[in-house]
Amino acid sequence: MPAGLAAGAAPARPALAGAGAPASPAWVELS
């Protein structure tokens, strides 16, 4: 994964987890 994309996804994962979004595991898998 490109560093820029990883940096963009990093803050999105906790945001999704905080919202209780079922997509959170997908972010972890993508990283």
N, CA, C and O atoms as a Tripos MOL2 file, in Angstrom:
@<TRIPOS>MOLECULE
protein
  124   123    31     0     0
PROTEIN
NO_CHARGES

@<TRIPOS>ATOM
      1 N           0.8470   -1.1940    0.0000 N.3       1 MET1
      2 CA          0.0000    0.0000    0.0000 C.3       1 MET1
      3 C           0.8830    1.2450    0.0000 C.2       1 MET1
      4 O           1.8250    1.3390    0.7880 O.2       1 MET1
      5 N           0.5830    2.2000   -0.8810 N.am      2 PRO2
      6 CA          1.3460    3.4510   -0.8990 C.3       2 PRO2
      7 C           1.2610    4.1630    0.4470 C.2       2 PRO2
      8 O           0.2180    4.1490    1.1020 O.2       2 PRO2
      9 N           2.3540    4.7780    0.8490 N.am      3 ALA3
     10 CA          2.4000    5.4270    2.1640 C.3       3 ALA3
     11 C           1.3020    6.4740    2.3100 C.2       3 ALA3
     12 O           0.7080    6.6050    3.3800 O.2       3 ALA3
     13 N           1.0320    7.2140    1.2500 N.am      4 GLY4
     14 CA          0.0050    8.2520    1.3100 C.3       4 GLY4
     15 C          -1.3650    7.6530    1.5860 C.2       4 GLY4
     16 O          -2.1440    8.2020    2.3660 O.2       4 GLY4
     17 N          -1.6570    6.5300    0.9460 N.am      5 LEU5
     18 CA         -2.9520    5.8810    1.1490 C.3       5 LEU5
     19 C          -3.0370    5.3240    2.5670 C.2       5 LEU5
     20 O          -4.0840    5.4010    3.2080 O.2       5 LEU5
     21 N          -1.9310    4.7650    3.0500 N.am      6 ALA6
     22 CA         -1.9070    4.2360    4.4170 C.3       6 ALA6
     23 C          -2.1410    5.3690    5.4140 C.2       6 ALA6
     24 O          -2.8700    5.1970    6.3900 O.2       6 ALA6
     25 N          -1.5260    6.5200    5.1700 N.am      7 ALA7
     26 CA         -1.6890    7.6590    6.0710 C.3       7 ALA7
     27 C          -3.1210    8.1600    6.0460 C.2       7 ALA7
     28 O          -3.6480    8.5980    7.0680 O.2       7 ALA7
     29 N          -3.7550    8.0950    4.8760 N.am      8 GLY8
     30 CA         -5.1380    8.5350    4.7710 C.3       8 GLY8
     31 C          -6.0740    7.5510    5.4470 C.2       8 GLY8
     32 O          -7.0830    7.9550    6.0260 O.2       8 GLY8
     33 N          -5.7520    6.2550    5.3820 N.am      9 ALA9
     34 CA         -6.6220    5.2310    5.9570 C.3       9 ALA9
     35 C          -6.4750    5.1510    7.4680 C.2       9 ALA9
     36 O          -7.4220    4.7790    8.1610 O.2       9 ALA9
     37 N          -5.2980    5.4980    7.9890 N.am     10 ALA10
     38 CA         -5.0540    5.3670    9.4200 C.3      10 ALA10
     39 C          -6.0860    6.1140   10.2630 C.2      10 ALA10
     40 O          -6.6530    5.5150   11.1780 O.2      10 ALA10
     41 N          -6.3570    7.3980    9.9980 N.am     11 PRO11
     42 CA         -7.3660    8.1020   10.8040 C.3      11 PRO11
     43 C          -8.7800    7.6140   10.5180 C.2      11 PRO11
     44 O          -9.6720    7.7900   11.3480 O.2      11 PRO11
     45 N          -8.9980    7.0050    9.3600 N.am     12 ALA12
     46 CA        -10.3400    6.5480    9.0170 C.3      12 ALA12
     47 C         -10.7240    5.3110    9.8020 C.2      12 ALA12
     48 O         -11.8930    5.1240   10.1370 O.2      12 ALA12
     49 N          -9.7440    4.4580   10.1010 N.am     13 ARG13
     50 CA        -10.0630    3.2080   10.8270 C.3      13 ARG13
     51 C         -10.6370    3.4840   12.2130 C.2      13 ARG13
     52 O         -11.7080    2.9660   12.5270 O.2      13 ARG13
     53 N          -9.9710    4.2790   13.0600 N.am     14 PRO14
     54 CA        -10.5580    4.5620   14.3850 C.3      14 PRO14
     55 C         -11.8710    5.3310   14.2690 C.2      14 PRO14
     56 O         -12.7550    5.1660   15.1100 O.2      14 PRO14
     57 N         -12.0120    6.1670   13.2420 N.am     15 ALA15
     58 CA        -13.2580    6.9140   13.0660 C.3      15 ALA15
     59 C         -14.3970    5.9500   12.7980 C.2      15 ALA15
     60 O         -15.4810    6.0920   13.3650 O.2      15 ALA15
     61 N         -14.1570    4.9690   11.9360 N.am     16 LEU16
     62 CA        -15.1740    3.9700   11.6290 C.3      16 LEU16
     63 C         -15.4680    3.1200   12.8530 C.2      16 LEU16
     64 O         -16.6220    2.7990   13.1350 O.2      16 LEU16
     65 N         -14.4200    2.7570   13.5770 N.am     17 ALA17
     66 CA        -14.5990    1.9300   14.7690 C.3      17 ALA17
     67 C         -15.4130    2.6910   15.8110 C.2      17 ALA17
     68 O         -16.2720    2.1170   16.4800 O.2      17 ALA17
     69 N         -15.1360    3.9830   15.9420 N.am     18 GLY18
     70 CA        -15.8650    4.7990   16.9060 C.3      18 GLY18
     71 C         -17.3410    4.9050   16.5280 C.2      18 GLY18
     72 O         -18.2070    4.9920   17.3980 O.2      18 GLY18
     73 N         -17.6210    4.8960   15.2210 N.am     19 ALA19
     74 CA        -18.9930    4.9850   14.7510 C.3      19 ALA19
     75 C         -19.6690    3.6210   14.7660 C.2      19 ALA19
     76 O         -20.8710    3.5130   14.5240 O.2      19 ALA19
     77 N         -18.8850    2.5750   15.0530 N.am     20 GLY20
     78 CA        -19.4470    1.2430   15.0850 C.3      20 GLY20
     79 C         -19.7060    0.7090   13.6890 C.2      20 GLY20
     80 O         -20.5570   -0.1600   13.4980 O.2      20 GLY20
     81 N         -18.9680    1.2330   12.7030 N.am     21 ALA21
     82 CA        -19.1910    0.8130   11.3230 C.3      21 ALA21
     83 C         -18.6810   -0.6040   11.0910 C.2      21 ALA21
     84 O         -17.5700   -0.9300   11.5100 O.2      21 ALA21
     85 N         -19.4660   -1.4530   10.4350 N.am     22 PRO22
     86 CA        -19.0290   -2.8210   10.1630 C.3      22 PRO22
     87 C         -17.8580   -2.8840    9.1830 C.2      22 PRO22
     88 O         -17.2520   -3.9410    9.0090 O.2      22 PRO22
     89 N         -17.5400   -1.7640    8.5440 N.am     23 ALA23
     90 CA        -16.4560   -1.7400    7.5690 C.3      23 ALA23
     91 C         -15.0770   -1.6860    8.2390 C.2      23 ALA23
     92 O         -14.0600   -1.8440    7.5640 O.2      23 ALA23
     93 N         -15.0340   -1.4680    9.5430 N.am     24 SER24
     94 CA        -13.7470   -1.3470   10.2360 C.3      24 SER24
     95 C         -12.8100   -2.5180    9.9510 C.2      24 SER24
     96 O         -11.6440   -2.2820    9.6330 O.2      24 SER24
     97 N         -13.2670   -3.7830   10.0520 N.am     25 PRO25
     98 CA        -12.3690   -4.9050    9.7500 C.3      25 PRO25
     99 C         -11.8460   -4.8520    8.3170 C.2      25 PRO25
    100 O         -10.7480   -5.3340    8.0390 O.2      25 PRO25
    101 N         -12.6170   -4.2760    7.4160 N.am     26 ALA26
    102 CA        -12.1810   -4.1700    6.0230 C.3      26 ALA26
    103 C         -10.9760   -3.2360    5.9180 C.2      26 ALA26
    104 O         -10.0480   -3.5020    5.1550 O.2      26 ALA26
    105 N         -10.9890   -2.1480    6.6790 N.am     27 TRP27
    106 CA         -9.8550   -1.2170    6.6580 C.3      27 TRP27
    107 C          -8.5960   -1.9060    7.1600 C.2      27 TRP27
    108 O          -7.5120   -1.7230    6.6070 O.2      27 TRP27
    109 N          -8.7500   -2.6940    8.2040 N.am     28 VAL28
    110 CA         -7.5910   -3.4080    8.7620 C.3      28 VAL28
    111 C          -7.0600   -4.3950    7.7320 C.2      28 VAL28
    112 O          -5.8510   -4.5570    7.5680 O.2      28 VAL28
    113 N          -7.9950   -5.0550    7.0360 N.am     29 GLU29
    114 CA         -7.5870   -6.0460    6.0410 C.3      29 GLU29
    115 C          -6.8810   -5.3520    4.8680 C.2      29 GLU29
    116 O          -5.9080   -5.8850    4.3350 O.2      29 GLU29
    117 N          -7.3570   -4.1770    4.4650 N.am     30 LEU30
    118 CA         -6.7570   -3.4520    3.3480 C.3      30 LEU30
    119 C          -5.3470   -2.9760    3.6990 C.2      30 LEU30
    120 O          -4.4730   -2.9000    2.8350 O.2      30 LEU30
    121 N          -5.1420   -2.6620    4.9560 N.am     31 SER31
    122 CA         -3.8240   -2.1840    5.3590 C.3      31 SER31
    123 C          -2.8770   -3.3720    5.4770 C.2      31 SER31
    124 O          -1.7040   -3.1960    5.8070 O.2      31 SER31
@<TRIPOS>BOND
     1     1     2 1
     2     2     3 1
     3     3     4 2
     4     3     5 am
     5     5     6 1
     6     6     7 1
     7     7     8 2
     8     7     9 am
     9     9    10 1
    10    10    11 1
    11    11    12 2
    12    11    13 am
    13    13    14 1
    14    14    15 1
    15    15    16 2
    16    15    17 am
    17    17    18 1
    18    18    19 1
    19    19    20 2
    20    19    21 am
    21    21    22 1
    22    22    23 1
    23    23    24 2
    24    23    25 am
    25    25    26 1
    26    26    27 1
    27    27    28 2
    28    27    29 am
    29    29    30 1
    30    30    31 1
    31    31    32 2
    32    31    33 am
    33    33    34 1
    34    34    35 1
    35    35    36 2
    36    35    37 am
    37    37    38 1
    38    38    39 1
    39    39    40 2
    40    39    41 am
    41    41    42 1
    42    42    43 1
    43    43    44 2
    44    43    45 am
    45    45    46 1
    46    46    47 1
    47    47    48 2
    48    47    49 am
    49    49    50 1
    50    50    51 1
    51    51    52 2
    52    51    53 am
    53    53    54 1
    54    54    55 1
    55    55    56 2
    56    55    57 am
    57    57    58 1
    58    58    59 1
    59    59    60 2
    60    59    61 am
    61    61    62 1
    62    62    63 1
    63    63    64 2
    64    63    65 am
    65    65    66 1
    66    66    67 1
    67    67    68 2
    68    67    69 am
    69    69    70 1
    70    70    71 1
    71    71    72 2
    72    71    73 am
    73    73    74 1
    74    74    75 1
    75    75    76 2
    76    75    77 am
    77    77    78 1
    78    78    79 1
    79    79    80 2
    80    79    81 am
    81    81    82 1
    82    82    83 1
    83    83    84 2
    84    83    85 am
    85    85    86 1
    86    86    87 1
    87    87    88 2
    88    87    89 am
    89    89    90 1
    90    90    91 1
    91    91    92 2
    92    91    93 am
    93    93    94 1
    94    94    95 1
    95    95    96 2
    96    95    97 am
    97    97    98 1
    98    98    99 1
    99    99   100 2
   100    99   101 am
   101   101   102 1
   102   102   103 1
   103   103   104 2
   104   103   105 am
   105   105   106 1
   106   106   107 1
   107   107   108 2
   108   107   109 am
   109   109   110 1
   110   110   111 1
   111   111   112 2
   112   111   113 am
   113   113   114 1
   114   114   115 1
   115   115   116 2
   116   115   117 am
   117   117   118 1
   118   118   119 1
   119   119   120 2
   120   119   121 am
   121   121   122 1
   122   122   123 1
   123   123   124 2
@<TRIPOS>SUBSTRUCTURE
     1 MET1         2 RESIDUE 1 A MET
     2 PRO2         6 RESIDUE 1 A PRO
     3 ALA3        10 RESIDUE 1 A ALA
     4 GLY4        14 RESIDUE 1 A GLY
     5 LEU5        18 RESIDUE 1 A LEU
     6 ALA6        22 RESIDUE 1 A ALA
     7 ALA7        26 RESIDUE 1 A ALA
     8 GLY8        30 RESIDUE 1 A GLY
     9 ALA9        34 RESIDUE 1 A ALA
    10 ALA10       38 RESIDUE 1 A ALA
    11 PRO11       42 RESIDUE 1 A PRO
    12 ALA12       46 RESIDUE 1 A ALA
    13 ARG13       50 RESIDUE 1 A ARG
    14 PRO14       54 RESIDUE 1 A PRO
    15 ALA15       58 RESIDUE 1 A ALA
    16 LEU16       62 RESIDUE 1 A LEU
    17 ALA17       66 RESIDUE 1 A ALA
    18 GLY18       70 RESIDUE 1 A GLY
    19 ALA19       74 RESIDUE 1 A ALA
    20 GLY20       78 RESIDUE 1 A GLY
    21 ALA21       82 RESIDUE 1 A ALA
    22 PRO22       86 RESIDUE 1 A PRO
    23 ALA23       90 RESIDUE 1 A ALA
    24 SER24       94 RESIDUE 1 A SER
    25 PRO25       98 RESIDUE 1 A PRO
    26 ALA26      102 RESIDUE 1 A ALA
    27 TRP27      106 RESIDUE 1 A TRP
    28 VAL28      110 RESIDUE 1 A VAL
    29 GLU29      114 RESIDUE 1 A GLU
    30 LEU30      118 RESIDUE 1 A LEU
    31 SER31      122 RESIDUE 1 A SER
